[in-house]
């Protein structure tokens, strides 16, 4: 079984819950504390490729910090916009993001983690 990489914020209950689910399944994983070591443009681009769909889903647009930074949905309407915002504001990365092989999911709600094991 491929190990899982978890983009993790220890203050986030959803991140902690995702790790508990992985532990319960005895799934090996690596933790990337993205606030301590923010992902670079290549890593963010890879996450977007694996996730597919709307790039803006990778951004916490409902977070007070999003508006507090003077950002609007128009700022994350494109892939390049998402990259620019997340490089400048890594705390706005949606969480948790889990990657396994060539698949990734945003673990909200936690049931989405099952998609990595189907």
HELIX and SHEET records of a PDB file:
HELIX    1   1 UNK A   13  UNK A   24  1                                  12    
HELIX    2   2 UNK A   41  UNK A   51  1                                  11    
HELIX    3   3 UNK A   55  UNK A   58  5                                   4    
HELIX    4   4 UNK A   64  UNK A   68  1                                   5    
HELIX    5   5 UNK A   73  UNK A   76  5                                   4    
HELIX    6   6 UNK A   79  UNK A   88  1                                  10    
HELIX    7   7 UNK A   90  UNK A   92  5                                   3    
HELIX    8   8 UNK A  110  UNK A  116  5                                   7    
SHEET    1   A 4 UNK A  29  UNK A  33  0                                        
SHEET    2   A 4 UNK A   4  UNK A   8  1                                        
SHEET    3   A 4 UNK A  97  UNK A 100 -1                                        
SHEET    4   A 4 UNK A 103  UNK A 106 -1                                        
END                                                                             
